[in-house]
């Protein structure tokens, strides 16, 4: 009985050996601190609005030099366009140091809660990453 038990333990230890050497996988996790924050913002505004007006509103909220592009025309909600009226949809992006992301996010949140003309809605997300 002892021989069988010893044989099973030895077989388990030898399992890590391959035909041409020892196979021993290893994993190491490394935490890399985020030092860059990328903001992606979707804004709807009136048809008469311009990208310059949207950019100024974002800059007043604390966004440093956002790139603003009109992407489409659509409705603000699921209601038909005839009820809510068509809106211009803008996309804005910018990157800044991660340390200042919370302050800028607060400014954008304040802007989304207190929209000024010509803005109708504002949604944003932030992605943190290490710089390259």
C-alpha positions as CSV (number, residue, x, y, z in Angstrom):
1,X,0.0,0.0,0.0
2,X,2.9,2.3,0.9
3,X,4.5,1.5,-2.5
4,X,1.3,2.4,-4.4
5,X,1.0,5.7,-2.5
6,X,4.6,6.6,-3.1
7,X,4.3,5.7,-6.8
8,X,1.3,8.0,-7.2
9,X,3.1,10.9,-5.4
10,X,6.2,10.4,-7.5
11,X,4.1,10.3,-10.7
12,X,2.5,13.6,-9.8
13,X,5.9,15.2,-9.3
14,X,7.2,13.8,-12.6
15,X,4.1,15.2,-14.4
16,X,5.9,18.6,-14.8
17,X,8.7,17.1,-16.8
18,X,8.5,16.9,-20.6
19,X,10.5,14.8,-22.9
20,X,13.2,17.4,-23.4
21,X,13.3,19.1,-20.0
22,X,11.2,20.4,-17.2
23,X,8.0,22.4,-17.9
24,X,7.2,24.9,-15.2
25,X,4.8,27.7,-16.1
26,X,5.0,30.9,-14.2
27,X,2.8,34.0,-14.1
28,X,3.6,37.4,-12.6
29,X,1.1,40.3,-12.3
30,X,2.4,43.8,-12.6
31,X,0.4,46.8,-11.8
32,X,1.1,49.7,-14.1
33,X,-0.3,53.0,-12.8
34,X,-2.5,55.0,-15.2
35,X,-1.1,58.3,-16.0
36,X,-3.3,59.3,-18.9
37,X,-7.1,59.8,-19.1
38,X,-9.0,59.7,-22.5
39,X,-12.4,61.4,-22.6
40,X,-15.0,60.4,-25.2
41,X,-18.1,62.7,-25.3
42,X,-21.3,62.5,-27.2
43,X,-23.3,65.7,-27.5
44,X,-26.6,66.5,-29.1
45,X,-27.4,70.1,-30.0
46,X,-29.8,72.1,-32.2
47,X,-29.5,72.0,-35.9
48,X,-28.3,75.7,-35.9
49,X,-25.3,74.9,-33.7
50,X,-21.7,74.8,-34.8
51,X,-18.7,72.7,-33.7
52,X,-17.1,75.9,-32.5
53,X,-20.0,76.5,-30.0
54,X,-19.8,73.0,-28.7
55,X,-16.0,73.2,-28.3
56,X,-16.4,76.5,-26.4
57,X,-19.0,75.0,-24.1
58,X,-16.7,72.0,-23.4
59,X,-13.7,74.3,-22.8
60,X,-15.7,76.4,-20.4
61,X,-16.4,73.1,-18.5
62,X,-12.7,72.4,-18.2
63,X,-12.0,70.3,-21.3
64,X,-8.5,71.2,-22.6
65,X,-8.7,71.7,-26.4
66,X,-11.2,69.0,-27.3
67,X,-11.5,67.7,-30.9
68,X,-15.2,68.2,-31.9
69,X,-16.8,66.6,-35.0
70,X,-20.4,66.6,-36.1
71,X,-21.2,62.9,-36.8
72,X,-24.9,62.7,-37.6
73,X,-28.4,64.1,-37.3
74,X,-30.9,62.2,-35.2
75,X,-33.6,62.4,-32.5
76,X,-32.8,63.0,-28.8
77,X,-35.1,60.2,-27.7
78,X,-37.0,57.3,-29.1
79,X,-39.9,59.5,-30.1
80,X,-40.2,60.1,-33.8
81,X,-38.2,63.0,-35.1
82,X,-41.4,64.9,-35.9
83,X,-42.2,65.1,-32.2
84,X,-38.8,65.9,-30.6
85,X,-37.2,67.5,-33.7
86,X,-33.9,66.6,-35.3
87,X,-30.7,67.2,-33.5
88,X,-27.0,67.4,-34.5
89,X,-24.9,64.7,-32.8
90,X,-21.3,65.7,-32.1
91,X,-18.4,63.6,-30.9
92,X,-15.6,65.1,-28.9
93,X,-12.3,63.6,-27.6
94,X,-9.4,64.7,-25.6
95,X,-6.6,63.3,-23.5
96,X,-5.1,64.7,-20.3
97,X,-3.1,63.6,-17.3
98,X,-4.9,61.2,-15.0
99,X,-4.4,63.3,-12.0
100,X,-6.7,66.1,-13.4
101,X,-9.4,63.7,-14.8
102,X,-11.7,64.0,-11.7
103,X,-11.8,67.8,-11.8
104,X,-12.6,67.8,-15.5
105,X,-15.2,65.1,-15.1
106,X,-16.9,67.2,-12.4
107,X,-17.0,70.1,-14.8
108,X,-18.5,68.0,-17.6
109,X,-21.0,66.5,-15.2
110,X,-22.1,70.0,-14.1
111,X,-22.4,71.0,-17.8
112,X,-24.6,67.9,-18.5
113,X,-26.9,68.8,-15.5
114,X,-27.1,72.5,-16.5
115,X,-27.1,72.5,-20.3
116,X,-26.8,75.8,-22.1
117,X,-28.0,76.7,-25.6
118,X,-27.4,75.1,-28.1
119,X,-26.7,71.9,-26.2
120,X,-29.5,69.4,-25.6
121,X,-27.7,66.4,-24.1
122,X,-24.2,65.4,-23.1
123,X,-22.8,61.9,-22.2
124,X,-19.2,61.1,-21.5
125,X,-16.9,58.3,-20.5
126,X,-13.3,58.2,-19.3
127,X,-10.7,55.5,-20.0
128,X,-7.5,55.4,-17.9
129,X,-4.3,53.9,-19.4
130,X,-0.6,54.1,-19.0
131,X,1.1,56.4,-21.5
132,X,3.3,54.8,-24.2
